[in-house]
Amino acid sequence: MRPQLRFLEKDLIERIISEARDVLGTLGMEIHNQQALKLLSDHGARVDSGAHHAWFTDEIIDRALSTALPGFRLYDVNGEETHDLSGENVYFTPGSAAINILDHETGTMRKPVTGDYVRYARLMSSMDNIASQSTAFIPTDVPDEVTDAYRLFLSLLYCSKPVVTGAFTIESFELMKDMQIAVRGSKEHLKEKPLTIFSVCPTAPLKWSDVTSQNLLDCADHSIPVEYISMPLTGFISPVTIVGTLVQHTAETLSGVALTQLRNPGAPALWGGSPAAFDVRYETTPMGAIETQMIDCACSEIGKHLGLPTQAYSALSDAKLLDAQAGLETSMGATLSVLAGINNVSGPGMLDFESCQSLEKLVLDNDICGLVFRLARGIEPRGDFPALPIFEELLRDGHLLISDHTLTNLREEHYFPTPVIDRANRSRWQEEGSLTLGERAHREVEQKITDWEPTGLGEMEEKELVQLMEEAARKFGLDRLPDRE
């Protein structure tokens, strides 16, 4: 039996959805994109283009929900399926778009560059419990105008896993779409085997910017999956209560579902979010707060009630170093997310309120993900009945270390973490150098990067990616891309 976690009764879920519908119909959404406003108007919504405002009807919402997919699949660079984002299936991906990286040598945060990103992508190739990569942080040695595409470019070159990404500008999307087509060979093949998920973010409260709504429409046009990342903050730009925040999150996310489905019925999407319990004492947005994690799980329950696959930002920490707080918050978020059945969990590697990535934390989090995946499999008999012969063997031999029952079931029954997690006795730990968690994690990072093997991306595809990136960079004054080795 798979263990499950639920926070909301069915009646409460339905009341939250009803209140969200009322918000969309009565207060509407501020939308700063004329294409989106026209799309809504064409389908019967009341629109005030001058005020950039639209009011959603029940008919529009019902129509959108009727065509939204209950799940979809993702594929890697080589066209192999990696994700079935449906039901209770859970996958992890690193947190996205950090502006800093934690430098192991100095113990301080700094701005990342191309070499950092290449190391990250190579490391991600061997993170067995983290199924997709993300465009995890922003290299600062290329012009700002091309950083969105540059992160995707490096990801596709150095790691075969699908990519959770996004664009901070309207112009970036076209290049990022062309890169995916270059890998797949045609736009039809890209539609058949999606390679990325784009994060699209409404602005709390009840608003879509021109950039994010255009990204949403562009993704729908090309059947590129999106995840809606509504970001209410309790007591600041959403109600202080969890239920009130859920109403706002539901309204903002329903508006995204409507826009996607009106544009292209059946376009793939995840009901996602990155809400936070605003800490009024420090004026911060703690992603490791238990209330934040409860909201994440509850949001997923609402999305699944509506028949949609789900996403959340969890399994991350607000700590500034790889310390006990980092492990505590990440483990709690990962555990709750798996028990809640959130389909795509974004967060491993992330520190400091989603602003910093750590490669050492990433390898620790890979083990955390492995542990919670074992938890999700639950408990079931594996050749345990009848029990009498096993105990007769135990009494006869004094142990079961080499029994058929042990050898048959050991690997399936137990998750064995990497050496990042210390399970040696104290004397052995001392003999091996008395390494700290950070030192063990760094050693694992270096070993994984050393063992990296090329992705299998074809020579022609790689040349086309490089050509696309070089042409874009030259437009913004960069004559030569940074060295990647």
Secondary structure as UniProt FT lines:
FT   HELIX           10..26
FT   STRAND          29..31
FT   HELIX           34..42
FT   TURN            43..44
FT   STRAND          46..48
FT   TURN            49..52
FT   STRAND          53..55
FT   HELIX           58..67
FT   STRAND          72..75
FT   TURN            77..78
FT   STRAND          81..85
FT   TURN            87..88
FT   STRAND          91..93
FT   STRAND          100..103
FT   TURN            104..107
FT   STRAND          108..110
FT   HELIX           114..124
FT   TURN            125..126
FT   TURN            128..129
FT   STRAND          133..134
FT   HELIX           144..146
FT   HELIX           147..158
FT   STRAND          163..165
FT   HELIX           170..184
FT   HELIX           187..192
FT   STRAND          196..200
FT   TURN            204..206
FT   STRAND          207..208
FT   HELIX           210..221
FT   TURN            222..223
FT   STRAND          226..230
FT   STRAND          233..234
FT   TURN            235..237
FT   HELIX           242..263
FT   TURN            265..266
FT   STRAND          269..273
FT   TURN            280..283
FT   TURN            287..288
FT   HELIX           290..305
FT   TURN            306..307
FT   STRAND          310..313
FT   HELIX           324..340
FT   STRAND          344..346
FT   TURN            348..349
FT   STRAND          350..351
FT   TURN            352..355
FT   STRAND          356..357
FT   HELIX           359..377
FT   HELIX           388..397
FT   TURN            401..402
FT   HELIX           404..413
FT   TURN            419..420
FT   HELIX           426..431
FT   TURN            432..433
FT   HELIX           437..450
FT   HELIX           459..474
FT   TURN            475..477
//
